[in-house]
């Protein structure tokens, strides 16, 4: 089971990452984003709302979005569409020296959901940057780095992720986008956040869903064919896969089921066909993976497929349900 969990959960972002369709958007006079999708309860109609490969909407890469002339950018999209992963991939590509190394010498990724319990209104820019991702909490920007930032603001990239998840995000909307950057040099720092250009992540085309399945199953051709055939032939599942996080959840669940039968003929293996079944299994899988009490304990097929929760999990899920219900 440990090998199975590693196969599912310890996949590298760079190997799994699949470019989604990203389209430059225009705003209505009120400032509201134009909606791309008009979903009905009819799954067949939902499939028609998928981004189409032939719509002249090529997948936009980071280098297609940010350049010397367009450094202030806002990325939008519905929940689970891949905004956070896009920001993380942006930073990873820069750190691996495959992107923007001639443009930016310093880059910071700040995830605002992490500030809800610690944010202070009088937090200055230097203190804010010390709370960026991949920087140890006890680490501070030394004077040499900070002075370089101040003297070379055009060489600094700021990526702000999930401002709408910040508990006081409404106050940010009322402020000028650069209100926190009073220094004239700081105002020159590129922001992957707002103002001039706005892009919406539309999600996967059907071709990209298939590409994602291929990447997710790596070199397991039998599992790849089985999972893709199951997804593409089940309209209830297929209609959800244009959202990348749904694609990940579904692939994780289906691959886990198949792994229980590894070494045997998968032809007659039945995979879950209902969304409820998939979400129940996925919830258990992710809980086991992230809970330190369970992550290293082998789990049987019967345990994963059962509708019942272990007694020690029931209280935690009860609290989780209350949070989901109350918001």
RAVENRA-V153094 format. One record per pair of residues at least 6 apart in sequence whose C-alpha atoms are under 8 Angstrom apart, sorted by the first residue. I is the first residue (numbers start at 1). J is the second residue. Records with the same first field share a line. If there is no record, write none. Layout:
# RAVENRA-V153094
I=J, J
This chain:
# RAVENRA-V153094
1=298, 299
2=296, 298
4=256, 259
5=256, 289
8=252, 255, 256
9=252, 289
11=216
13=89
14=89
15=215
16=212, 215, 216
17=212
18=208, 211, 212
19=59, 60, 61, 204, 208
20=59, 60, 201, 202, 203, 204, 205, 208
21=51, 57, 58, 59, 60, 201, 202, 203, 204, 205
22=57, 58, 59, 60, 199, 200, 201, 202, 203
23=57, 60, 199, 200, 201, 202
24=197, 198, 199, 200
25=33, 34, 197, 198, 199, 200
26=33, 34, 198
27=33, 34
28=34
36=202
37=49
38=49
39=45, 46, 49
40=46
43=235, 236, 239
44=235, 239
46=239
47=238, 239
50=203, 204, 205, 206, 242
51=202, 203, 204, 205
52=205, 206
53=205, 207
62=90
63=99, 100
65=73
66=72, 73
70=196, 197
71=190, 191, 192
72=190, 191, 192, 193, 194, 195, 196, 197
73=191, 192, 193, 194, 195, 196, 197, 198, 199
74=192, 193, 194, 195, 196, 197, 198, 199
75=83, 192, 193, 194, 198, 199, 200, 201
76=83, 198, 199, 200, 201
77=83, 200, 201, 202
80=243, 244, 245, 246
81=201, 202, 203, 243, 244, 245
82=201, 203, 243, 244, 245
83=161, 201
84=161, 162
87=109, 159, 161
88=109
91=107, 108, 109
93=99
94=100, 101
103=155
104=154, 155, 156, 157
105=155, 156
106=149, 155, 156, 157
107=156, 157, 158, 159
108=129, 132, 133, 156, 157, 158, 159
109=132, 133, 158, 159, 160, 161
110=129, 131, 132, 133, 158, 159, 160, 161
111=132, 133, 160, 161, 162, 163
112=160, 161, 162, 163, 165, 166
113=162, 163, 165, 166
115=166
116=166, 167
124=180
125=180, 181
126=141, 146
127=140
129=141
130=137, 139, 140, 141
131=137
149=155, 156
150=185, 186
151=185
152=185
153=185, 186, 187, 188, 189, 190
154=188, 189, 190
155=189
156=189, 190
157=189, 190, 191, 192
158=189, 190, 191, 192
159=191, 192, 193
160=191, 192, 193
161=193
163=169
177=194, 195
178=187
181=187
203=242, 243, 244
204=241, 242, 243, 244
205=242
206=242
209=241, 242, 247
210=228
212=247
213=224, 227, 228, 251
214=224
216=251
217=223, 224, 255
222=266
223=255, 258
226=266
227=251, 254, 255
230=271
231=237, 238
232=238
234=273
236=273, 274, 275
237=250, 273, 274, 275
240=246, 247
241=247
249=279, 282
250=278, 282
252=282
253=278, 281, 282, 285
254=271, 272, 278
257=271, 301
258=266, 269
260=301
261=269
272=278
280=307
281=304, 305
284=304
285=304
288=294, 295
289=295
